[in-house]
């Protein structure tokens, strides 16, 4: 019954097929309303799909071997938990993990400790696999929310099922500690951000409303009124906190840029007895016979003390800054209308902050949401977006201990390191072993294209044609479709113009896959509206899902090695393209060795032995 009502009521562009004569709104008014404005109720089918996905992961999690990056993620999680216990940022991170946000790795570490005590048969990696897998239900719910803005709910559900049954995505969901969690939280940031925008859009523009400041001058006036209403003692406290925040922040910048080099040079001069006489005497008192020890030892010790002092100053600067932000933002938050917008702002900001604490490129999601908000709500978006970004920054900072010492500098360093990653690896591509720094410019789209099922490719191409037509005709939400396309196109263009080190079948770009399924949903919706028959629609859904489901069943637990018929399937990709590049098959190999090898046999392992 839901299928029939859905198909009879909703059009692809979100307009109503027939108007209620008793409704005071005209047909033209209805066409100007976006789908969320008509208060669509969530489908019980998507709720069921999310619940089933959560349950499916439980019996499957211990089938997978440990992936190559999991030990590094586990180390990052342990260091992050230690940072919270001591409230100090680790001085060093293993390998290049300092460039990655640690929130999901640290969550995995905490959950592992709890679950292992409850389910002893699950080893550490098995628990981790289920924690990683829980990012898939988040992605499923988020993708459905966005898709049903463009299409009927049954088409959105079909597109979401198509996404969830991709062997590439399903396999990575269990073994990937970074890329699938980032895909999920990036997608959730977009979905919750669009929900926030819908709340803004329900009241239209806010300009001129005395209760809804929308320009910087109106916001400034509102802040002055709030400040004028408080007592002089509170004003003094606020002023002191603001001054401390500014001074300590400036001090942190000065410490890193100018004071640290001078401090280290002073230690070297004191070691040689060439510093100011009181400094020389102080050094002699502390070091004793200082020249018997290498100067580098003292330099290293001085660096450790300097980092400790900087972390203390960082806490001293963050606390006043947070209190200032609370004093300024919380009173202004009451100006946010309509009802529910503040909750939407908080939820979307939390998602963006957590996504940023997984991968440094997450603010791109915030930019997409911000542009859509400005286009839809104009000046009415100013205050909510300001609070949105402030809270997102606070969440990212609080959940990423590496940033605590020098947040702006280290965030920028992480962005530069990730965007210009230059690690050289050997990559098998089209039958040839090549350097990861010398891959073809189409490596990313080609690698992803040959690992998606054939229905996805066909539907995405057809949906793109439909989407372009709607954009040209400026149908409802046309700019939203442009920005969803930019979500995939901008990273692909950047990878083609200035390719970083490319390897592992472009798994780092999994987060750009959702737009492919969003445009595929347009083609699915057009197909369903053309056939109309419930039986035919059910058959069509089975046909488009079948390749992915068969791939999952046949390849389990190595779903992520899936290749489609464009390269001859998995067998055709053998020794032509990378397959089990994360060595998850080591687990099964060692299980066979344990069964076959005699007691006390010597076993030689090629590669990372800790995965076996």
N, C-alpha and C positions, 0 to 999 in steps of 0.2 A: 504493500500500500504506500510505503514511503517512496518507492521508486516512481509510482504513477503520479503522486502528488508533486514530487520534485520535478518531473519532466513536464508537467502541465502548467506549472506556475512560473518557473524561472527561465529566462532567456540567457544566452551566452553573455550578452553585454550587461546583465544584471537588471534589465527592465522587466516590468510585469506584462504578461501576455494579455490580461484583461483587468479592467479596473472595477472595483466595487462601486455600483451606482450610489450607494449611500455614503461613500467616502467624499469628504469635502475637497480633497486634493484633486487636481486635474491630472490627466494622463501625462502632460508635459512636466508637472511637478514631480511625478513618480520617476520619470526618466532621469531627472537631475539628482535623485537620491542614489547614494552608493549602496551596494548590497548590505553592508553592515548596518546602515541606518534603518533598514527594515527589520532589524533584530532577528536575524536568523538564529534558530535554536541549534545547538550542536547535535550532530547525528549520533544516535546510540551506536551506530556501526563503527565510527572512528574510535569511540570510547572502548568498544569491544576489541578493536584491532590493537590498540595500545596495550590493553590488559593482556591479550593473548601473547603479544610480543614479549612483554615482561616475563610471562610464565615460560615461554618457549626457551628462553635463554638459560633457565636453571638446569635442565638435564643435559644441555649441550656444552656448557662452559668448560667442563673438564675433558672435552674431546680434543681440544686444540693444544698444540705445542707452544712453547714460549717463543715470541718473536724477537728479532735481533735487538730492537730498541727497548724492550721491556726492562732489562737490568738497569739501563740508564734512567728510565722513567721512575723505577723503584728507588734509585739513589736520590733522584731529585725530590721525590715525595718524602723520603726520610729526612733529608736536609731541611725541607720546608717545615715539617712537623717539629724538628729540633729548633728551628728559628722561632716558632711560636712559643715553644716551651721556655725558651730563654729570652724571648723578645729582642733578639739580635739577629741581624742578617748573616748568613754564612759568609765567611771571608772568601771561600772558593767553592765553585760548583764543579761536579764531575764533567769532564769533557766540555762540550759546548752547551750544556744544559742551562747555563745562566741566561741564554738568549730566549729560552722558552718559559712561558708562564707556568706555574706549578700547581694551580688550583686542583686540576683533575687528578694529577699524580698524588698530591697529598691526600685527597679524598679517598683514593684507592688504598693508600697506606693505612689510613684510619679504619676503613671498612674491613680490610684484610685482617687486621688484628682482632676485630670483633667476630667476624664470620668463622675464622679458623678455629676459634674456641667453641663454636656451635656445631660446625660440620667438619670434623677432623679429617675426613677422607679428601677434602678439598685442600690441595696444596696452595701455596701463596699465589702462584701464577693462575691457578683455576679461579680463585676469588677475583683476582685482577681482571681476568677475562670477562667475568660477569659484570663487574663495575664498568668496564669499557662498554660492554654491550648495552647497558642501561642508557647510553647516549642515543641509541637508535629509537626507542620510543619517544624521546624528546624531539628528535628530528621528524618522526612520522606525524606527531600531533601538529608541529609547527608548519610542515609542508601542507598538510590538509587545510589548515586555517587560511593560508595564503591562496591556495588553489580555489577554495570555495568562494573567494571574492570574485573570481573570474568566471566561474562555471557553475553548473548545477552540482549539488552535493554528491550525486552518484558518480559524476565524471571526476570530481575532485577525489573521491574515495578510490576510484579506479587508478588514477594517476599516483596516488599515495601508495597503493598496493604494488604498483609497478616499481616504484622506488624501493619499497621494503623488500621486494623479492629479487633484487639484482644481486647475483652472486658476489660481485665485487664489493658492494656495500655491506651485505650480510656477513661476508667473511672478515672484512676489515673491522666490523663492529666488535668482534671478539678479541682481536689480536693487536689492534692499533691503539697505543696509549695517547696519541696526539691528534692525528688527522681526523678520525671520526668524532671524537669529542668536540673538536673545533668546528667541524661541519655542523654538528647538532646545535651548539651554542651560538654560532653565527646565524644559523637559520632561525633559532628561537629569538635572537635579537631583532631580526627583521620582522618576524611575526608579531612579537609583543610591541615592537615599535609601530607597526601599522595599526595595531589595536589602539595604541595611544593616539595616533593621528585621527582615527575614527572618532574618538572621544572629543578631540578638538573640533572636528568638523561638524559635530551635531548642532552646535550653536552658531556656526558661521563665523564672521569676523567679530572681533571684540572691540574694535576701535571706538573710542568715545564713551564706553561704558564705565561708570565710576567704580564699579566693583571688579572690573576685569582689566588691569593695566596691560597694554599691548605694545607700547613703544618704550624705548629706553627712558625717555623723559617721564612717562607715566609710572614706570617701575621705580625710577629714582624718587618721584614724589611719594609713592607708596612707602618706600623705604624710609624717607624722611619722617613721614607721619608715624611709622612704627618706632623710629628712634626717638621722636619727640615725646612719645607717650610714656617712655620708661623713666625711672628715677635717675638722679644724678649719680648715685653710687653705681648703678648698673651701667650707665654711660661710661663711667671711669673704668670699670672692669673691662668693658668692651674695647675701649681705646687702648688699654694696656695689652690686652690679648692681641689686638691687631698689630700694635707696635712690635710685640715679641715675635709674632709670626713673620713680619717683614724682616726684622733684624736677623732672626735665626735662618731664614731662607737665604738672605743675602750672604750670611756667614758661610752657609754650606757651599754656595757657589764660589765664594772667595777661597774657601779651604781647598777645594778641588783644583781650581785654576791657578792660584798664585801661592797660597800659603804652603801647600804640600811640597812643591819643588824646593822652596826656600828652607823648609824644615829639614828635608833630607840633606841639602847642601850644608846646613848648619851642623848636622851630626857628623858629616865627613870632615868639616873644618875642625870641630872639637876633637875628633879622633887624632888629627894631625897637630893639635895644639895651636891652631891658627885662628880660632874664633876669639870673641871678646873674652877677656880674662875671667870674669865671673862664670861664663858659660864653660870655659875650659875646666875650671875648678869643679863645677857641678858634674861635668862628664867624668872627671877623674874620681869623684866621690862615688858615683853610681857604678862606674865600670871597673874601678880598681886599676890593675895593670892592663889597660885597654889595648895596648899595642900588641899584646900576646895573642889576641883574637882578631880574626879578619874583620875589616871595616864593614864588609857586606853583612855580617851577622848583626852588627848594631843597626845597620840600615834596615834590615828586615824586621828587627824588633821594633824600631821606631815606626815602621810602616804599620805594624800590628796595633801599636798604641794609638797611632793616628786614626786608624779605621774605627777603633773603639770609641774614641772621642767624637768622631764624625757621626757614628750611629746614635750616640747619646744626644748630640745636637739635633739630629734628624727627628728623634722622638720629641724633643723639646719644641721643635718648629711645627711638627705635625699636629700636636695636641692643641696649641693655640689656634692654628689654622682651621682645624676641624670645629672647634668651638665657635670661631668667628663665622664659619660657614653655616653652622646650625642657628646661630643668633640671627643671621641675615636671611637665610633661606626658609626656615621653618615658619616665621610669621608671614612671609610673603606667600607661602604655600596655600594659605587660606583664601587667597585671591583666585586660585585656580578653579575654574568652573568648566563644564558642568560636573555634576556628581559622578564620581568614578574616575575622573581624569587623573587625580593625584595618585590613586592606586595604580593606574596604567603607567604613569610616569615612573613610579618607583619600581614596578616590575620590569619594565623595559630597560631602565637604567641598570638594574641589578644584572640582567642578562648580558648587557653590553660590557659591563665591568668584568664579569666572570669570563666572557669570551676573550676579552683583552688579556686576561690572566691565563689564557691557554696559548694564544698566538698573537703576536704584536700587530698583525694587520687587521684585527677585529674592528678598530674604529672606522674602517671602511663601511661596515654595516650601519654605524651611527650616521655616517655621511649620507647614505642612501635614505635612511629614515628622515633625516633632517631636511633633505631636499623635498621629499614628498610632503612633509609637514608644512613647509613654507609654501609650496605650490597649492596646497589645499586650504590651509587655515590662514595664510598670509601673516599679518601682524599678530594674530591670535596665537601663533606658535612660539613667539619669542620667549615668554616667561617659562612655559613648560619645557622648551628645549634647553634653556639655560640651566634649570634645575636638573634636567635629564643628564646633561654632560657633567655637571658638578658631581652628582652622585656616582655616575659611572667612573669618573676619575678616582674618587675616593675608594670605591670598591676594588678597582684594579690595583691601586697602591696598597691597600690593606691586605690583599690576597697574594701579593707577589713580593716576598721578602727581599729579593735581589734589588728592588727599586728603593728600599728604605734609605740606603746611604746617600744616593744622588738620583732622585726620581727622574728628572727631565733628561739628564745626561745619559743615564743607563737605559731609559726607554728608547732614546734616539740611537744609542749604540746597538741595542737589540734589533731595532728596525733596519739599520744599515746592514747588520750581520745577516739577517734573514733575507733581505731583498737582494743582497749581493753575495750569497753563499757560494764560496769558491772551493769547497772540498772536492778533490779529484778522486773519482772512483771509476772502476771498469764496468761498462754497461753493455749488455747484449741487446742489440737492436737490429732487426731485419737481417739476422744471421751474421752480423759483424760485431766484434767486441770493440767498443769505442770509448774514448774518454768522456766522462760526464760533463766536462767543460767544452766539449766539441760535438754536441748533439744538434740535429737539424732543428730549425726554428719551429717546425710543426710538431715537435716531439710531444708536447703536452696534449693538444687536441687529438692527435693520432693515437696516442697511448690510451687515452680515456675512451676514444671511439671504438677501439677494437675490444674493449672489455665490457661494454654495455650490450645488452641483448638487442637483437635486430628490431623488435617492435619499438623500442625506445628511440632508435635512430630515425625510423620512418615517421613515427608520430611527432617527434620533435621538429623535424623538417616541415611537416605539414602544419603543425601548430605555429611555427615561426612565420610561415606565409600568412596564416590567419591573423597572427598578432601584428605583423607589419601592416596588413590591410586595415586593422582597427586603429593603428597609430596614424596612418595616412588620413583616415576618415575622422580622426580625433574622436573616436568613440569614448564612452565613459571609462575613466581610468587609463587613458592612453599613455600618460606620462609615467604611470606606475609600471606599465609594461616596458617602457624604455629603460627605466632604472633597474628593473629585474634583468633585462638583457645586459645592461652595463655591469651588473654583478658578475657575470661570466666573462664578458668581452674585455673589460679593462685588465684583469689579471692575465688573460690569454695574450692580449696585445703586449703587455709589459714583458711577458715571458718570451715573446717572439722578437721584440726589439732589442732587449738586453737580457739574453738568457742566463740565468744563474746555473749552478751545477744541477744537472737534470739526471735523475735516476729513479729506480723503483717504480717504473711505469707511471710516473707523475702522481704518486699517491698524495703528495703535498697539496695537490689542487682538487682534492675531493670536495672541498667546500664550494666549488663553483658548479657542482652537478645539479643542485635543486632547480635553478632556472630552466634547465633542460626539461625537467619533468613538469614544471609550471607551463611551459609552452606546449608540451605534449598534452597537457590537460585540455587545452583549447581544441586540439584535433579530436581528442576523445569525446569532448562535449558535442562537437559538430557531428561526429559519427553517431552518437546516441540519439541526437535529435532527428537525424535523417532516418534511422531505422525504427525508432519509437517502440517497437515490440519488446516487451520485457524479456521474453525468451531469447530473442536475438541479441539483446544487450548482454544478457548473462553469458551466452556463448562467446561473444566478442571479448568479454573480460577474461574468460578462461584462455582464449587464444593468445591474448597479449601477455598474460602472466606465465603461460606454460614454459617458454624457454628458460626463464629465470628460475622457476620452481624446479624444473628438471636439472638445471645446472647445480643448484644447491644440493639436491638429493644425491646426484651422481658424484660430486666432488667433495662432499663433506668428509673431513674437516678442512679441506683446502680450497674453499670456495673462491678465495681471492686470486687464484691462478686462472680463473675463467677467461677465455677468449672466445669471441663470436666467430661466425662462419666467414667473415670477411678475410680472416687469415687461416681458415681451415679448422677452427675450433681449438681446443686445448692441444690436441695431437699435432695440428698444423703449426701451432706456436712453439712446439718443443724445439729447443736449440735454435730458435729464431728470435724469440723475445724472452725477457725475464719472466720467471714464473714464481717459484718459491724463493724469492730473493730474501725473505726474512727467516728462512731455515726452520720453519715451524715443523717440518717433517722429522727433525732430529728426535722429537719425543717418540714417535712411532718406531723410528729406527733403533733407538736404544731399548725400547720395550721388546723388540724382536731379538736384539743381541742378548738381553737378559734371559730370554727363553732358550736361546740356542747355544750360547757360549758356555763352556765348562766353568766350574767353580774356580775362582782366582785367576781367570783368564785376563791377559793384558789387552785392553781395548784402546786403539788409536782413534782419535777424533780429529778430523780436519775442520778447522773453523773455531768458532767460539764454544768452548767445551761447556760453559755454564748454561747453555741452552739445552744440553742433552739430558 
